[in-house]
Amino acid sequence: MVILRKRVTGLSRSTLERFVSRARHVVRLRDPVNVLVTSSAELKSLNRQFRGADKATDVLSFPSPPAERRQVKRIAGDVAISADIARENASRLGHSVADEVKILALHGILHLAGFDHERDNGKMARKESQLRRQLKLEAGLIERTHSRDRPPARNRSTA
């Protein structure tokens, strides 16, 4: 399920649902994913509540506990995306906000599939880069973060 609490130019709920379905398929994530596109204020609140970080972020991933995945109606987890930060990133990087939301969704889905760029010695970065090309997207989060000398001020993702 996709919820667009904040409108994104060029991106409808059905378009994002189709992208999430394709991304799940290429990541080989069987169970459905919920995606929320909302404000930076809401991402800040979620980040504070679940990660103890009192700041806005671009994307957060919340994998379902293993016990819940065994239930009849399974879900891989939830991804929350800041439309505000997506807009800033897109402007700075020269691509559409719709593409940026897709890049963030892919990143979150990879986390739901068990990837962790903070601990995997580049495995997630390589996978994200490969899938980004396959899905015809611009530079991914890990790739563009590591390509600069300094990390972006408000762009750090996920659990």
Secondary structure, DSSP 4 states (H G I P E B T S, - for coil): -EEESS-BTTB-HHHHHHHHHHHHHHHT--S-EEEEEE-HHHHHHHHHHHH---S--SEEEEEPPHHHHTSSS---EEEEEEHHHHHHHHHHHTS-HHHHHHHHHHHHHHHHTT--TTTSTTHHHHHHHHHHHHTT----HHHHHHTSSS--TT-----
